[in-house]
């Protein structure tokens, strides 16, 4: 089971490294969609979550196995 989790982690790192910019753009679009659907009611919280998720994807993309 540990090997399966390690492979999954490695795959996530590879994807983040290869496609981090696309993932980041997607997160931004999802955040904008949610913000629109909630009529800006939770903009600050949505922006915080999107920023943290983008930072995590960037960090994950920089990791080496």
N, CA, C and O of each residue as an XYZ file, in Angstrom:
260
protein
N       0.822     -1.191      0.000
C       0.000      0.000      0.000
C       0.865      1.254      0.000
O       0.545      2.231     -0.676
N       1.956      1.228      0.754
C       2.854      2.385      0.797
C       3.421      2.665     -0.583
O       3.561      3.825     -0.970
N       3.750      1.619     -1.329
C       4.284      1.797     -2.685
C       3.266      2.473     -3.590
O       3.626      3.318     -4.410
N       2.008      2.110     -3.449
C       0.955      2.719     -4.257
C       0.823      4.211     -3.946
O       0.650      5.021     -4.857
N       0.902      4.572     -2.676
C       0.832      5.974     -2.284
C       2.044      6.748     -2.783
O       1.923      7.899     -3.204
N       3.199      6.122     -2.737
C       4.429      6.757     -3.230
C       4.313      7.019     -4.732
O       4.691      8.088     -5.210
N       3.788      6.038     -5.474
C       3.608      6.211     -6.917
C       2.617      7.335     -7.210
O       2.817      8.120     -8.137
N       1.557      7.407     -6.423
C       0.559      8.451     -6.598
C       1.166      9.824     -6.329
O       0.918     10.771     -7.074
N       1.956      9.931     -5.275
C       2.628     11.182     -4.945
C       3.580     11.591     -6.066
O       3.610     12.754     -6.468
N       4.348     10.639     -6.564
C       5.284     10.925     -7.649
C       4.543     11.394     -8.902
O       4.998     12.311     -9.586
N       3.418     10.776     -9.200
C       2.621     11.153    -10.369
C       2.079     12.570    -10.198
O       2.086     13.354    -11.147
N       1.614     12.899     -9.004
C       1.105     14.245     -8.731
C       2.211     15.283     -8.899
O       1.977     16.357     -9.453
N       3.411     14.967     -8.425
C       4.544     15.873     -8.588
C       4.882     16.064    -10.063
O       5.140     17.183    -10.507
N       4.879     14.968    -10.821
C       5.169     15.046    -12.254
C       4.140     15.912    -12.975
O       4.496     16.750    -13.803
N       2.869     15.706    -12.658
C       1.813     16.493    -13.291
C       1.918     17.972    -12.922
O       1.739     18.842    -13.775
N       2.206     18.255    -11.660
C       2.336     19.641    -11.214
C       3.526     20.307    -11.893
O       3.468     21.486    -12.242
N       4.594     19.560    -12.076
C       5.774     20.121    -12.728
C       5.496     20.379    -14.211
O       5.872     21.425    -14.741
N       4.849     19.443    -14.868
C       4.612     19.555    -16.306
C       3.468     20.517    -16.650
O       3.507     21.186    -17.682
N       2.465     20.582    -15.796
C       1.252     21.337    -16.125
C       0.834     22.314    -15.032
O      -0.341     22.674    -14.952
N       1.755     22.745    -14.200
C       1.435     23.633    -13.086
C       0.740     24.911    -13.513
O      -0.171     25.387    -12.835
N       1.173     25.472    -14.646
C       0.557     26.711    -15.113
C      -0.903     26.494    -15.513
O      -1.751     27.344    -15.241
N      -1.193     25.389    -16.142
C      -2.574     25.082    -16.532
C      -3.439     24.805    -15.308
O      -4.597     25.218    -15.250
N      -2.870     24.104    -14.335
C      -3.600     23.820    -13.093
C      -3.904     25.120    -12.369
O      -5.015     25.322    -11.879
N      -2.917     26.000    -12.304
C      -3.095     27.294    -11.642
C      -4.173     28.128    -12.326
O      -5.005     28.744    -11.661
N      -4.155     28.145    -13.659
C      -5.189     28.864    -14.403
C      -6.571     28.275    -14.133
O      -7.545     29.011    -13.977
N      -6.652     26.949    -14.079
C      -7.919     26.286    -13.788
C      -8.437     26.628    -12.405
O      -9.633     26.855    -12.224
N      -7.546     26.664    -11.434
C      -7.950     27.036    -10.078
C      -8.505     28.458    -10.049
O      -9.494     28.737     -9.371
N      -7.858     29.346    -10.790
C      -8.315     30.736    -10.858
C      -9.711     30.810    -11.476
O     -10.566     31.549    -10.987
N      -9.945     30.054    -12.542
C     -11.249     30.058    -13.200
C     -12.331     29.486    -12.290
O     -13.446     30.006    -12.244
N     -12.005     28.423    -11.571
C     -12.972     27.829    -10.639
C     -13.292     28.825     -9.530
O     -14.452     28.976     -9.144
N     -12.277     29.497     -9.023
C     -12.503     30.505     -7.993
C     -13.404     31.622     -8.483
O     -14.297     32.070     -7.763
N     -13.168     32.076     -9.718
C     -14.007     33.127    -10.296
C     -15.448     32.646    -10.475
O     -16.390     33.397    -10.222
N     -15.621     31.400    -10.909
C     -16.957     30.839    -11.085
C     -17.708     30.781     -9.752
O     -18.870     31.178     -9.664
N     -17.032     30.284     -8.724
C     -17.666     30.193     -7.405
C     -17.998     31.585     -6.879
O     -19.066     31.805     -6.308
N     -17.075     32.520     -7.077
C     -17.301     33.895     -6.633
C     -18.516     34.487     -7.344
O     -19.327     35.180     -6.729
N     -18.637     34.210     -8.640
C     -19.777     34.693     -9.400
C     -21.077     34.071     -8.896
O     -22.081     34.764     -8.731
N     -21.054     32.761     -8.651
C     -22.265     32.060     -8.198
C     -22.708     32.504     -6.805
O     -23.892     32.437     -6.474
N     -21.752     32.958     -5.991
C     -22.097     33.426     -4.643
C     -22.232     34.951     -4.597
O     -22.333     35.548     -3.525
N     -22.231     35.566     -5.786
C     -22.409     37.010     -5.919
C     -21.393     37.805     -5.097
O     -21.728     38.842     -4.524
N     -20.170     37.322     -5.041
C     -19.097     38.034     -4.352
C     -19.187     38.011     -2.846
O     -18.429     38.700     -2.163
N     -20.098     37.231     -2.326
C     -20.346     37.202     -0.881
C     -19.150     36.682     -0.086
O     -18.945     37.077      1.062
N     -18.359     35.792     -0.698
C     -17.238     35.175      0.006
C     -15.913     35.385     -0.742
O     -15.029     34.530     -0.695
N     -15.785     36.502     -1.415
C     -14.621     36.767     -2.269
C     -13.297     36.600     -1.540
O     -12.376     35.973     -2.064
N     -13.193     37.151     -0.345
C     -11.933     37.080      0.396
C     -11.540     35.632      0.695
O     -10.384     35.247      0.523
N     -12.498     34.846      1.135
C     -12.215     33.451      1.467
C     -11.869     32.651      0.219
O     -10.960     31.821      0.243
N     -12.585     32.897     -0.865
C     -12.317     32.194     -2.117
C     -10.918     32.539     -2.621
O     -10.170     31.651     -3.031
N     -10.562     33.816     -2.594
C      -9.229     34.228     -3.038
C      -8.136     33.581     -2.195
O      -7.102     33.169     -2.722
N      -8.363     33.493     -0.898
C      -7.383     32.872     -0.007
C      -7.188     31.399     -0.343
O      -6.058     30.915     -0.403
N      -8.281     30.694     -0.559
C      -8.205     29.266     -0.883
C      -7.516     29.062     -2.234
O      -6.669     28.179     -2.367
N      -7.866     29.858     -3.217
C      -7.243     29.739     -4.540
C      -5.749     30.015     -4.443
O      -4.947     29.278     -5.015
N      -5.370     31.058     -3.732
C      -3.946     31.384     -3.573
C      -3.181     30.257     -2.899
O      -2.085     29.902     -3.333
N      -3.748     29.698     -1.849
C      -3.075     28.599     -1.145
C      -2.965     27.365     -2.031
O      -1.938     26.686     -2.024
N      -4.007     27.071     -2.787
C      -3.972     25.914     -3.694
C      -2.925     26.130     -4.782
O      -2.196     25.199     -5.125
N      -2.839     27.334     -5.324
C      -1.836     27.634     -6.344
C      -0.428     27.524     -5.763
O       0.470     26.998     -6.420
N      -0.229     28.009     -4.556
C       1.075     27.882     -3.901
C       1.451     26.415     -3.707
O       2.605     26.035     -3.901
N       0.478     25.595     -3.325
C       0.735     24.172     -3.114
C       1.112     23.480     -4.422
O       2.031     22.661     -4.452
N       0.409     23.806     -5.493
C       0.724     23.206     -6.795
C       2.136     23.618     -7.222
O       2.895     22.801     -7.742
N       2.476     24.874     -7.000
C       3.820     25.348     -7.342
C       4.880     24.600     -6.523
O       5.893     24.159     -7.067
N       4.642     24.461     -5.224
C       5.566     23.757     -4.350
C       5.686     22.291     -4.770
O       6.788     21.744     -4.814
N       4.576     21.670     -5.070
C       4.572     20.269     -5.476
C       5.341     20.076     -6.772
O       6.036     19.074     -6.940
N       5.222     21.020     -7.679
C       5.927     20.946     -8.954
C       7.425     21.110     -8.835
O       8.170     20.683     -9.718
N       7.876     21.723     -7.756
C       9.305     21.932     -7.546
C       9.975     20.785     -6.799
O      11.204     20.715     -6.761
N       9.192     19.886     -6.203
C       9.750     18.781     -5.437
C      10.362     17.739     -6.358
O       9.901     17.521     -7.478
N      11.402     17.108     -5.861
C      12.001     15.998     -6.591
C      11.900     14.766     -5.724
O      11.955     14.835     -4.496
N      11.753     13.666     -6.375
C      11.581     12.402     -5.637
C      12.850     11.948     -4.987
O      12.870     10.907     -4.331
